[in-house]
Amino acid sequence: MKPLIRITCLCGLFLATAAQAIVVTDIRAVRRDGRPVDLELIEAYTKTRTGMDISRDLLSADIDSLRDSGRFSYVAMDIPQLGDQLSLVYVVEPKFRIRRLSIDGANLDGNRKIRELLALEVGDLVDDATLAVKAKAVREWYQKKHYPFATLTWDLEEQADGMTADVRIEVKEGQRARIHAINFSGNHVVDDKALRKTMLLKKRGLFSWLTGSGVYDPDKMGIDRVALRDVYMDRGFLDVSIGEPEIVPVSSSKVNVEIPVVEGEQYFIGEVSLKGVTLFPHLELESRLRQSLSEVASVQMLNRASGMLRDYYGSRGYINTRVSYRLNPTVSRSASGAAVVDVEFTVREGSLAYIRSIDIVGNVVTRDKVIRRELAVYPGEVVNEVKLRTSEQRLRGLQYFSFVNSTPVPTEDPEQYDVEFEVKEQNTGQFQIGAGFSSIDSLIGFVQIQKSNFDLYSWPPVGGGQSIMFRGTLGTKRQDVELKWSDPWFLDRRLNLGTALFRRNSQFLSDEYDQQNTGGRVSLGFPVLPFTRMNLTYGLEEIRVYNVDDTASDLIKAEEGTRIKSSLSPQLRFDTRDHPLIPTRGMKSTLTGTVAGGPLGGETDIYGLEFDVTHYWPLWFDHVFLIHGWLSGVDAYGRSDSVPIFDRLFLGGARTLRGFDYRDVGPKDETGEPVGGLSGWFASAEYTIPLSAQFRLAGFYDIGMVHPEAFSVDFGDYNSDVGLGIRVDIPGFPLRLDYAWPQEADEFNDRSSGRFQFSLGYSY
C-alpha cells in the first residue's frame, strides 16, 4: 500500500495559532488497530516535541520524513485539542524486518531461484505491498518458463517484539502450458482461422523459441476475449458472447485452448436519427451520416460515423464537441427476416475557439523551432482538432519523442485557447555492431553510429533536427567507410540538404578485377506536390579499376586505371507507402536522370535515365502483394567512346533476378565474364504471408534482361525465375533468404538447378 498522509483537525486550528500559541502537550504513536508503537521509532524521523508550539510547516515536514523513511506502509496523524493544549497522535503501520524467510512449493528450479528472484534477505524491511511487487517478478519468470498459472502467496507472522516477522512464501506452480492448438466452438459465421488471426495468443510454432510465442497467458487471453467480441460486433452480431476458455491438457507440457462462442443474431440498421445539431445545416450532416453507414450494424462503422461528426465540428473550431449513439432494437424485422436496430446519434456541440498561442512543453534538448516547423496549426486560427492530430502524427514521425500530446488550454477569454504540445524526449542515438553473410558480399562485419536530432551548428551538437551517420564495413569481399549528414530544414526552409563522404573497396563485382570508389556527394531536395519530392544530387568521385586478371579479355583489361567522374542527377520521387521499411500499401516511384562529364568536368562523359516503381496492395489476413518494375538506359557522349564498366547495367543476384548469379544476366565477353549492357528492364511480383510479428513467407516471380544497345530493349528476350523465401524483420538487422529456380535463361545461363540467395537489409 502506498504511504498515506491524513491530518484530521479543525479548519480553525492553524488560524488560531496566528493569534494565540497552541502547545503540544502529548505525543503518542499507535497502529490503526490502537496498539501502541514505540515512540523512539517515530522521533527518529520527526522534530516536533512536547512543549513546542504547534507548527503547520513542521508537522508537514514530519509527515514527509516518516513517509520517505521507507519504514512505514501507512502514515497518518490525529490532532485532538482541548483548549490551548494539543495532543499529537501518529497513526502508523511499521514495516517488519524479516527474521526468517521460508519458501515452499518451488519445484521447477528450487527455492534458491525463487529467493534470488524475490531479492529478499533476513533483515530487509517488508510489508504486503513490498511482497506483492516481489511476487510479480516471480510470476513473470514462471510465465517465461511456460507456467502461466503459477501463483505466489505469503504470510507475515509478526513476532512479539512488534518489529520483526517470519515470512512464509508458498509457490503453486500450476500446469505447464505450451499451446498445442486454439479451438472454437459455436462459431458458424466467422471461421477459426479468422478468429485466431485477431488474437495475441498463438499456438506453438517453428519460431516460438525466438519470438516467445506459444505460451498460454491469462492476461493476454483477457485481451483476446475483447478482441474476439469486437470481431463479431464489427459484423453486426451485437449479442455475441465469448465464454471463459477451457484449458485442456494434451500432454505433460501442452494444452489446447477451447473457447466457446455464442454468436447470436446479426443486426441490420433500421431508422437513423440525428439530434442536437444547431450550428450547421441538419440535412447536410444527416446526409453525410447516412453515406458513412452500411446496412449491417457494425460497431466499428458506427464509431467511424461518430468520429466523422466530431471531425466535422472539430475541423471548424468547435472543440469539445461530443457525439454519442444509442442502439434501439425493434420488434420489426427486415424484408429478409433479419433483426433490425434503430440508431440515434446525439451531438453535444462545443464552442467556437481560436488559438491565442502555441506552447511547447517537455523539450529539454530539442529546440522549439524543430517542433514548431512540424505543426499544422498557427496562432490566430480556429482550434482545428483534425490539424492538431496531424501535428501530433508529424512529431511522432520524427522519432525524437516517446510521448506526444496536444491540449487546448482555456484562457481568460472564453473564445481564446492556448494550445499546449507536450512531448517526452527519447534517446536518438544508435550504436550497432554486427556480422553477417550474404550471397553477394560473403562474410562481413560492420559498425554503425547514428544520431538523429543532431545539430552541427551548436555545442553540444544535439537538438537541431539534423542527422549524422558513420558506417564502416569490413568483409572478405568488401571494405567500406561512409560518413553522412543531412538537414531536412536547411536555412529554415523545406529544403533537405544532404552530404556524404565515402570510400568503397569492392572485390565482389567480378572474379577478374576489383574496384575502388572514393568521393562524395551533395544533394538538395524539396517537396513539389503532396507525396512528391524533387532531388538534385551532385557527385564527385575517383573510380579505380585494378587487380585485373592476366586472363581477362581485352575489353576488361581496357577498363584498368583511374578515372574522375563528375555527375549531376535530378530525381523526381513519388511515395505514398504506409511504412518506409515494411510497407503494406501504397506506391513508391522514382524517375532519375544522370549527366556526367561535359561541362561538369571529369573524365567520364555519359548520360542515363532510370525509372523505378513498386506498388503494394494489402490483402486478406495481412497478406501483401507487390509488383516492382525497373527500366534503365545509359550511353556515352563527347570525349567518351564507350560507357565504362562501372556505369553499365547488370542483373542477377539477391536484389533482382534471384534464380541467377550476381550480375550474371546480360552481355558477356568471349571468356563468359559479364561486362554489362546499356539498356535493361526488370519486373518482379511477390506475395508475402505473415508467419508471426517478425517472420513472413514470400513467393515470387522475377523477369528481366540487359541488352547491349543503348536505350533499346527487347521484351521478348528475357531471363526469369520463380522461388520461395523468408523475410525476417528484425529492427536494424533485416534478413532475406530466398531460393529461386530459373525458368527462362539465355545462352550464357542454365536452368538446371536453383540458387540460394541470402542478403541483409530491406528491398524495393
C-alpha positions in Angstrom: 0.0 0.0 0.0 1.3 3.5 -0.8 2.0 5.7 2.2 -1.0 7.8 3.1 -0.9 11.2 4.8 -4.0 12.2 6.7 -4.2 15.2 9.1 -7.5 15.4 11.0 -8.1 18.7 12.7 -10.4 21.7 12.8 -10.0 24.2 10.0 -9.5 27.0 12.6 -6.7 25.2 14.4 -3.9 26.8 12.4 -5.7 30.1 12.0 -5.8 30.3 15.8 -2.1 30.0 16.1 -1.7 33.4 14.4 -3.4 35.0 17.5 -2.5 32.5 20.3 0.2 29.9 20.5 -1.0 26.3 21.0 1.3 24.0 22.8 1.9 20.3 22.1 1.3 18.6 25.4 1.4 15.0 24.4 2.8 12.9 21.6 1.9 9.2 21.1 2.1 6.6 18.3 -0.3 3.9 17.6 -1.3 1.4 14.9 -4.6 1.6 13.1 -6.0 -1.1 15.5 -4.9 1.0 18.5 -1.9 -1.0 19.6 1.0 1.3 20.7 4.1 1.9 18.7 7.5 2.7 20.2 7.7 6.5 20.2 11.5 6.3 19.7 11.0 4.9 16.3 8.8 7.8 15.3 11.0 10.5 16.9 14.0 9.2 14.9 12.4 10.8 11.9 10.4 13.8 13.3 11.3 17.1 15.0 8.1 18.0 16.8 8.4 17.5 20.6 6.2 18.1 23.6 6.3 21.6 24.9 6.7 23.1 21.4 4.3 25.5 19.8 2.3 23.8 17.0 3.7 24.5 13.5 1.9 23.5 10.4 5.2 23.5 8.4 7.0 21.4 10.9 4.1 18.9 11.1 4.1 18.6 7.3 7.8 18.1 7.2 7.5 15.4 9.9 4.9 13.5 7.9 7.0 13.7 4.8 10.0 12.4 6.7 8.1 9.4 8.1 6.8 8.7 4.6 10.2 9.0 3.0 12.0 6.8 5.6 10.7 3.6 4.0 10.0 2.2 7.5 6.2 2.6 7.3 3.5 1.4 4.9 0.9 3.7 6.4 1.3 7.2 7.9 -1.4 9.5 9.3 -1.9 12.0 12.1 -4.7 12.8 14.5 -4.6 16.1 16.4 -7.1 16.2 19.3 -7.2 19.6 21.0 -8.5 20.6 24.4 -8.4 24.4 24.9 -4.9 25.6 24.4 -3.4 22.2 24.8 -2.9 19.8 21.9 -2.2 16.0 21.8 -0.4 14.7 18.7 -1.1 11.1 17.7 0.8 9.4 14.9 -1.1 6.6 13.3 1.3 4.3 11.5 1.8 0.8 10.3 5.5 -0.1 10.5 7.2 -2.4 8.1 8.7 -5.6 9.6 12.3 -6.7 9.4 12.5 -10.3 8.2 13.6 -12.6 11.0 13.1 -15.8 9.0 12.3 -16.4 5.3 10.9 -19.8 4.2 9.8 -20.9 0.7 7.7 -23.9 -0.2 6.5 -25.4 -3.5 9.2 -24.2 -5.8 10.0 -27.4 -7.7 11.0 -26.1 -11.1 14.3 -24.6 -10.2 14.2 -24.9 -6.4 13.8 -22.4 -3.6 17.2 -20.8 -4.2 16.0 -19.5 -7.6 12.8 -18.0 -6.0 14.8 -16.4 -3.3 17.1 -14.9 -5.9 14.0 -13.5 -7.8 12.5 -12.1 -4.7 15.8 -10.3 -3.8 14.9 -10.5 -0.1 17.3 -11.3 2.8 16.9 -11.6 6.5 16.8 -8.1 8.0 15.1 -6.5 5.0 12.0 -4.3 5.6 8.8 -5.7 4.1 5.1 -5.3 4.1 2.3 -6.7 2.0 2.9 -4.1 -0.7 6.6 -4.9 -0.9 5.9 -8.6 -1.2 3.2 -8.0 -3.9 5.8 -6.3 -6.1 8.4 -9.0 -5.5 5.8 -11.7 -6.3 5.1 -10.1 -9.7 8.7 -10.7 -10.7 8.4 -14.4 -9.7 5.2 -14.8 -11.7 6.8 -13.2 -14.8 9.7 -15.6 -14.5 7.3 -18.6 -14.4 5.4 -17.1 -17.4 8.7 -17.3 -19.4 9.1 -20.9 -18.3 5.6 -21.7 -19.7 3.9 -21.8 -16.3 1.2 -19.2 -16.7 -1.0 -20.4 -13.8 1.8 -20.0 -11.2 0.8 -18.2 -8.1 2.8 -16.9 -5.1 1.1 -16.3 -1.7 2.7 -15.2 1.6 2.1 -14.9 5.3 3.7 -12.3 7.6 3.8 -13.7 11.1 4.5 -10.7 13.4 6.8 -11.5 16.4 6.4 -10.5 20.0 8.8 -7.5 19.6 6.4 -5.9 17.1 9.4 -5.1 14.8 10.2 -8.4 13.1 8.2 -11.1 11.3 8.7 -14.5 9.9 7.8 -14.6 6.2 6.4 -17.8 4.7 6.0 -17.9 1.0 4.1 -20.6 -0.8 4.5 -21.2 -4.6 1.9 -23.1 -6.6 3.5 -23.6 -10.0 0.4 -24.9 -11.7 0.4 -26.7 -15.0 3.0 -26.1 -17.7 1.1 -24.7 -20.8 2.6 -24.6 -24.2 -0.3 -24.0 -26.6 -0.8 -27.0 -28.9 -4.0 -25.7 -30.5 -6.6 -22.9 -30.2 -10.1 -24.2 -31.0 -13.5 -22.6 -31.0 -17.0 -24.0 -30.6 -20.3 -22.4 -31.6 -18.8 -20.2 -34.3 -20.6 -20.5 -37.7 -20.2 -17.1 -39.3 -16.5 -16.5 -38.6 -14.1 -19.4 -39.0 -11.4 -20.5 -36.6 -8.6 -19.1 -38.7 -10.1 -15.6 -38.9 -10.7 -15.6 -35.1 -7.2 -16.8 -34.3 -5.8 -14.1 -36.5 -7.0 -11.4 -34.1 -5.6 -13.0 -31.0 -2.4 -12.2 -29.2 -2.1 -15.8 -28.1 -0.6 -18.1 -30.7 0.0 -21.8 -30.8 3.5 -23.1 -30.5 5.2 -22.7 -33.8 8.5 -23.2 -35.6 10.0 -19.9 -34.5 8.4 -19.7 -31.0 11.9 -20.3 -29.5 12.9 -16.9 -31.0 9.6 -14.9 -30.7 8.5 -16.2 -27.3 5.0 -17.1 -28.6 3.0 -20.2 -28.0 2.6 -19.9 -24.2 -0.7 -19.5 -22.5 -1.1 -16.2 -20.7 -4.3 -15.5 -18.8 -3.8 -11.7 -19.2 -3.4 -12.0 -22.9 -6.5 -14.2 -23.0 -8.5 -11.5 -21.3 -7.4 -9.0 -24.0 -8.2 -11.6 -26.7 -11.7 -12.2 -25.5 -12.4 -8.5 -26.0 -10.8 -8.6 -29.5 -12.8 -11.7 -30.4 -16.0 -9.9 -29.3 -15.0 -7.0 -31.4 -14.7 -9.2 -34.5 -18.4 -10.1 -34.2 -19.5 -6.7 -33.1 -18.0 -5.3 -36.3 -20.1 -7.7 -38.3 -23.3 -6.7 -36.6 -23.5 -9.5 -34.0 -24.4 -7.3 -31.1 -25.4 -10.0 -28.7 -22.3 -12.1 -29.1 -20.8 -13.8 -26.1 -17.2 -15.1 -25.8 -17.1 -17.6 -22.9 -14.4 -18.4 -20.5 -11.7 -20.6 -22.2 -11.2 -24.2 -21.1 -7.6 -25.3 -20.8 -7.4 -29.0 -21.9 -4.1 -30.9 -21.3 -2.9 -32.9 -24.3 0.4 -33.9 -22.8 2.6 -33.1 -19.8 3.6 -29.7 -21.2 1.0 -29.0 -23.9 -2.6 -27.7 -23.7 -5.4 -26.9 -26.1 -7.3 -23.7 -25.5 -11.0 -24.3 -26.1 -13.1 -21.1 -26.5 -16.9 -21.2 -26.6 -18.7 -18.7 -28.7 -22.4 -17.8 -28.7 -22.8 -15.7 -31.9 -26.4 -14.6 -31.5 -28.3 -12.7 -34.3 -26.8 -10.4 -36.9 -28.4 -6.9 -36.7 -29.1 -4.5 -39.6 -29.6 -0.8 -39.3 -33.1 0.5 -39.5 -34.0 4.1 -38.8 -31.2 6.6 -38.3 -31.8 9.9 -36.5 -29.6 12.8 -35.6 -30.2 15.2 -32.7 -28.5 18.2 -31.2 -27.4 19.9 -34.5 -27.9 23.7 -34.4 -24.7 25.2 -35.8 -24.7 23.6 -39.2 -27.3 22.5 -41.7 -29.0 19.5 -40.3 -29.8 18.0 -43.6 -26.2 18.2 -44.8 -24.9 16.4 -41.7 -27.6 13.8 -41.8 -26.8 13.1 -45.4 -23.1 12.7 -44.6 -24.0 10.4 -41.7 -26.2 8.2 -43.9 -23.4 7.9 -46.5 -21.0 6.7 -43.9 -23.2 3.9 -42.7 -23.8 0.5 -44.3 -26.6 -1.9 -43.9 -25.0 -4.0 -41.2 -25.0 -2.6 -37.7 -21.2 -2.7 -37.4 -19.9 -1.1 -34.2 -16.7 -0.2 -35.9 -18.7 1.6 -38.6 -20.9 3.3 -36.1 -17.7 4.6 -34.2 -16.3 5.9 -37.5 -19.6 7.7 -38.2 -19.4 9.3 -34.8 -15.8 10.3 -35.5 -16.8 11.8 -38.8 -19.3 14.1 -37.0 -16.7 15.0 -34.4 -14.2 15.9 -37.0 -16.8 17.9 -38.9 -17.2 20.2 -35.9 -13.5 19.9 -34.7 -12.1 21.0 -38.1 -14.2 24.1 -37.9 -13.1 25.2 -34.5 -15.9 23.8 -32.3 -13.8 22.0 -29.8 -15.1 19.7 -27.1 -17.9 18.6 -29.4 -19.2 15.2 -28.2 -21.0 12.6 -30.3 -22.7 9.5 -28.9 -25.1 7.0 -30.3 -27.7 4.7 -28.9 -28.9 1.4 -30.4 -32.7 0.8 -30.1 -33.7 -2.8 -31.0 -37.0 -3.0 -32.7 -39.6 -5.8 -32.8 -39.9 -5.4 -36.5 -37.7 -7.3 -38.9 -36.4 -6.6 -42.4 -38.0 -8.0 -45.5 -35.5 -10.8 -45.4 -36.4 -11.6 -41.8 -33.2 -10.1 -40.2 -33.1 -8.4 -36.9 -33.2 -4.6 -37.1 -31.8 -1.9 -34.7 -32.5 1.8 -34.9 -29.6 4.2 -34.3 -29.9 7.6 -32.7 -26.9 9.9 -32.9 -26.8 12.8 -30.4 -24.4 15.8 -30.8 -23.4 18.0 -27.9 -22.0 20.9 -29.7 -18.9 22.6 -28.4 -17.9 26.3 -28.5 -16.0 28.1 -31.2 -12.4 28.6 -30.2 -9.3 30.4 -31.6 -5.7 29.8 -30.9 -4.1 32.6 -28.9 -0.6 31.0 -28.6 1.2 27.7 -29.0 3.3 26.4 -26.1 5.8 23.6 -26.2 6.4 21.6 -23.0 8.9 18.9 -22.2 11.6 19.6 -24.9 14.8 19.7 -22.8 17.1 19.1 -25.8 15.1 19.7 -28.9 14.8 23.3 -30.0 11.4 24.9 -30.2 11.7 25.6 -33.9 12.4 21.9 -34.7 9.0 21.1 -33.2 7.1 24.2 -34.4 8.0 23.7 -38.0 6.2 20.3 -38.0 3.0 21.8 -36.7 -0.1 22.2 -38.9 -1.7 24.8 -36.7 -0.9 28.5 -36.1 -1.9 31.3 -33.7 -5.0 33.2 -34.8 -6.6 30.1 -36.5 -9.6 28.3 -35.1 -8.7 25.3 -33.0 -8.8 22.6 -35.7 -8.8 19.3 -33.9 -8.0 17.4 -37.1 -4.9 19.6 -37.7 -3.9 19.0 -34.1 -3.9 15.2 -34.6 -2.0 15.7 -37.9 0.6 17.8 -35.9 0.9 15.0 -33.3 1.5 12.4 -36.1 4.2 14.5 -37.6 6.0 14.9 -34.3 5.8 11.2 -33.6 7.2 10.6 -37.1 10.4 12.4 -36.2 11.1 9.5 -33.7 12.6 12.1 -31.3 9.8 11.6 -28.7 8.3 8.7 -26.8 5.2 10.7 -26.0 3.3 13.5 -27.9 0.0 15.1 -26.9 -1.8 18.3 -27.7 -4.2 20.1 -25.3 -6.3 23.2 -25.9 -5.9 25.2 -22.6 -8.7 27.7 -21.7 -7.7 31.4 -21.1 -9.5 34.3 -19.5 -11.2 34.9 -22.9 -13.7 32.1 -23.4 -13.1 32.2 -27.2 -9.3 32.0 -26.9 -7.3 28.9 -26.2 -3.6 28.3 -25.7 -2.6 25.1 -27.5 0.0 23.1 -25.5 2.1 20.4 -27.2 3.6 18.2 -24.6 6.5 15.9 -25.6 8.7 13.5 -23.8 12.1 13.1 -25.4 13.8 9.7 -26.0 17.2 8.6 -26.9 18.0 9.4 -30.6 21.5 7.8 -30.8 22.2 4.4 -32.0 25.3 2.2 -31.9 25.2 -1.1 -33.9 27.9 -3.7 -34.3 27.4 -7.0 -36.0 28.4 -9.6 -38.6 26.6 -11.3 -41.4 26.8 -13.2 -44.5 25.2 -12.7 -47.9 25.4 -14.4 -51.3 26.9 -11.2 -52.7 29.3 -9.9 -50.1 30.2 -13.2 -48.4 31.3 -12.7 -44.8 31.1 -9.1 -43.5 31.3 -7.3 -40.2 30.1 -3.7 -39.6 29.9 -0.9 -37.1 27.4 1.9 -37.3 27.0 5.0 -35.2 23.9 7.1 -35.9 22.5 10.2 -34.3 19.2 11.8 -35.2 18.2 15.2 -33.7 21.8 16.3 -34.3 22.9 19.9 -34.5 26.1 20.7 -36.5 25.9 24.4 -35.6 26.0 24.3 -31.8 27.6 22.7 -28.8 26.6 20.2 -27.5 25.6 19.1 -31.0 22.1 18.0 -30.2 18.5 19.2 -30.6 18.7 20.7 -34.1 16.7 18.1 -36.0 19.6 17.0 -38.3 21.0 13.5 -38.6 24.6 12.2 -38.9 25.7 8.6 -39.5 29.1 6.8 -39.7 29.3 3.2 -41.0 32.2 1.0 -41.5 32.1 -2.4 -43.2 34.9 -5.0 -43.3 34.4 -8.2 -45.2 36.2 -10.8 -47.3 34.9 -9.1 -50.5 34.3 -5.5 -49.5 35.7 -2.8 -47.2 33.6 0.4 -47.0 33.6 3.5 -44.9 30.9 6.3 -45.2 30.0 9.5 -43.3 26.6 11.1 -44.0 24.9 14.2 -42.7 21.6 15.8 -43.5 19.5 18.7 -42.6 15.8 18.4 -43.5 15.1 22.1 -42.9 18.2 23.8 -44.5 18.0 27.6 -44.0 14.8 27.0 -42.0 13.0 26.1 -45.2 11.6 22.8 -46.5 15.0 22.1 -48.2 16.6 18.8 -47.4 20.4 19.2 -47.6 22.4 16.0 -47.6 26.1 15.3 -47.8 28.2 12.2 -47.9 31.9 11.1 -48.0 32.8 7.6 -48.8 35.4 5.0 -49.8 34.4 1.6 -51.1 36.6 -1.3 -52.0 34.7 -4.0 -53.9 36.0 -7.4 -54.7 32.6 -9.0 -55.3 31.8 -7.3 -58.6 33.8 -9.6 -60.7 36.3 -12.5 -60.5 38.6 -10.7 -62.9 39.0 -7.2 -61.4 38.5 -5.1 -58.2 37.0 -1.7 -58.0 37.6 1.3 -55.6 35.3 4.3 -55.3 36.4 7.4 -53.4 34.4 10.6 -53.3 31.4 12.5 -52.0 28.1 13.9 -53.0 25.8 16.8 -52.1 22.0 16.7 -52.6 19.2 19.2 -52.2 15.6 18.1 -52.1 12.3 19.9 -51.7 8.6 19.0 -52.0 6.7 19.9 -55.2 3.3 18.3 -54.7 1.8 16.1 -51.9 3.8 12.8 -51.7 6.2 14.2 -54.4 9.8 15.5 -54.0 12.4 16.7 -56.3 16.0 15.9 -55.5 19.2 17.3 -57.2 22.4 15.5 -56.4 26.0 16.4 -57.4 28.6 13.7 -57.1 32.4 13.7 -57.5 34.3 10.5 -57.2 37.5 8.8 -58.2 36.9 5.3 -59.6 39.8 2.9 -59.8 39.6 -0.5 -61.6 42.6 -2.6 -60.5 43.9 -6.1 -59.9 42.8 -7.1 -63.4 43.4 -10.8 -64.0 46.0 -11.7 -66.6 43.5 -14.0 -68.3 40.8 -11.3 -68.6 39.6 -10.3 -72.0 40.9 -7.2 -73.8 37.6 -5.5 -73.1 38.1 -5.7 -69.3 41.8 -5.0 -69.5 41.0 -1.7 -71.2 39.0 -0.7 -68.2 42.0 -0.8 -65.9 43.1 2.5 -64.4 41.6 5.5 -62.6 39.0 8.0 -63.7 37.3 11.0 -62.2 33.6 11.2 -62.5 31.7 14.4 -62.0 27.9 14.0 -62.3 24.6 15.7 -61.7 21.4 13.7 -61.1 17.9 15.2 -60.9 15.3 12.9 -59.4 11.5 13.1 -59.1 10.2 10.9 -56.3 6.6 9.9 -55.5 5.9 7.9 -52.3 2.6 7.0 -50.7 3.7 4.0 -48.8 2.4 3.5 -45.3 5.8 2.5 -43.9 9.3 3.3 -45.2 10.8 -0.2 -44.4 8.0 -2.7 -44.3 5.1 -1.2 -46.3 1.7 -2.9 -46.9 0.0 -0.4 -49.1 0.9 2.5 -51.4 3.4 3.1 -54.2 7.0 4.4 -54.5 8.3 5.5 -57.9 11.4 7.4 -59.0 12.4 9.0 -62.3 16.2 9.7 -62.3 18.3 11.3 -64.9 22.1 11.5 -64.8 24.6 13.5 -66.7 28.4 13.1 -66.1 31.3 14.9 -67.7 30.9 17.6 -70.3 30.5 21.0 -68.7 30.8 19.3 -65.3 34.4 18.2 -65.9 35.8 14.8 -65.0 37.0 12.0 -67.4 33.7 10.2 -67.9 31.1 11.6 -70.4 27.8 9.7 -70.1 24.1 10.3 -69.6 21.4 8.0 -68.4 17.7 7.7 -67.5 16.1 5.3 -65.0 12.5 4.6 -63.9 11.8 2.5 -60.8 8.4 1.8 -59.4 6.9 -0.5 -56.7 3.3 -0.9 -55.8 1.9 -2.6 -52.6 -1.6 -4.0 -52.1 -2.9 -5.2 -48.7 -5.0 -8.4 -48.9 -6.8 -10.6 -46.5 -5.2 -11.7 -43.2 -2.4 -9.1 -43.6 -1.1 -10.8 -46.8 0.7 -8.3 -49.1 1.1 -8.4 -52.9 3.7 -6.2 -54.6 4.9 -5.5 -58.1 8.2 -4.0 -58.8 9.4 -2.6 -62.1 12.7 -1.1 -63.4 13.7 0.3 -66.7 17.0 2.0 -67.4 19.4 3.1 -70.2 22.8 4.7 -70.4 25.1 6.0 -73.2 28.3 7.8 -73.8 28.8 11.2 -75.5 31.5 13.8 -76.0 35.0 12.6 -75.2 33.9 9.1 -74.2 33.7 6.4 -76.9 32.0 3.9 -74.6 30.3 3.6 -71.2 32.9 2.4 -68.6 32.2 -0.9 -67.0 31.3 0.7 -63.6 28.4 2.6 -65.2 26.9 -0.3 -67.2 23.8 -2.2 -66.2 23.7 -5.7 -64.7 21.0 -8.1 -63.4 21.1 -11.2 -61.3 21.5 -11.9 -57.6 19.6 -11.4 -54.4 18.1 -8.0 -55.3 17.0 -8.7 -58.9 16.8 -12.0 -60.8 17.2 -14.3 -57.8 17.5 -17.5 -59.9 20.8 -16.4 -61.4 24.3 -15.5 -60.0 25.1 -11.9 -59.1 25.4 -9.6 -62.2 25.4 -12.8 -64.4 22.4 -11.8 -66.7 23.3 -9.8 -69.8 26.1 -9.4 -72.3 29.4 -11.2 -71.7 32.8 -11.2 -73.3 34.4 -14.1 -75.1 35.5 -15.7 -71.8 32.0 -15.7 -70.5 32.6 -12.8 -68.0 29.7 -10.4 -67.5 30.5 -7.0 -69.0 27.1 -5.3 -68.6 24.8 -3.6 -71.0 23.4 -0.2 -71.9 19.7 -1.0 -71.6 17.9 -3.1 -69.0 14.5 -3.9 -67.7 13.3 -5.9 -64.7 10.0 -6.8 -63.1 9.1 -8.8 -60.0 5.8 -10.0 -58.4 6.0 -11.0 -54.8 3.3 -12.3 -52.4 4.1 -12.3 -48.6 2.3 -14.1 -45.8 3.0 -13.2 -42.1 4.0 -16.1 -40.0 4.5 -14.0 -36.9 5.3 -10.5 -36.0 8.9 -10.9 -37.3 8.6 -13.6 -40.0 7.0 -13.5 -43.4 6.8 -16.2 -46.1 7.3 -15.0 -49.6 6.6 -16.4 -53.1 7.9 -14.5 -56.1 8.4 -14.4 -59.8 11.3 -12.4 -61.5 11.8 -11.5 -65.1 14.2 -9.2 -66.9 17.1 -8.7 -69.3 20.1 -6.5 -70.0 20.8 -5.5 -73.7 24.0 -4.2 -75.3 22.4 -1.4 -77.2 21.7 2.0 -75.6 18.0 2.8 -74.9 16.9 -0.3 -76.8 15.1 -3.2 -75.1 13.5 -6.4 -76.4 10.8 -7.6 -74.1 10.7 -10.9 -76.0 14.2 -11.8 -74.9 14.4 -12.4 -71.2 15.5 -14.4 -68.2 13.1 -15.4 -65.5 12.8 -17.3 -62.2 10.3 -18.4 -59.6 11.0 -19.0 -55.9 10.2 -19.0 -52.2 11.7 -17.0 -49.4 11.6 -15.9 -45.8 11.7 -12.3 -44.6 13.0 -11.8 -41.0 12.0 -8.3 -39.9 14.4 -7.7 -37.1 14.8 -3.9 -36.5 18.2 -2.7 -37.6 19.1 -6.2 -38.9 16.5 -7.4 -41.5 17.3 -10.6 -43.3 16.1 -12.0 -46.7 16.5 -15.7 -47.5 15.4 -16.8 -51.0 15.6 -19.9 -53.1 14.8 -19.5 -56.8 14.6 -21.8 -59.8 15.4 -20.4 -63.3 12.5 -20.7 -65.7 13.9 -19.0 -68.9 17.6 -18.5 -69.5 19.8 -17.1 -72.2 22.7 -18.9 -73.8 25.1 -17.9 -71.0 23.0 -19.3 -68.2 21.3 -22.6 -67.4 18.1 -23.8 -65.8 19.4 -27.0 -64.4 19.4 -26.0 -60.7 18.1 -23.4 -58.3 20.1 -20.9 -56.3 20.1 -19.8 -52.7 20.2 -16.0 -52.1 20.9 -14.5 -48.7 21.0 -10.8 -48.0 20.8 -8.2 -45.3 18.6 -5.1 -45.5 15.3 -4.1 -46.9 14.4 -4.2 -50.6 12.4 -2.1 -53.0 
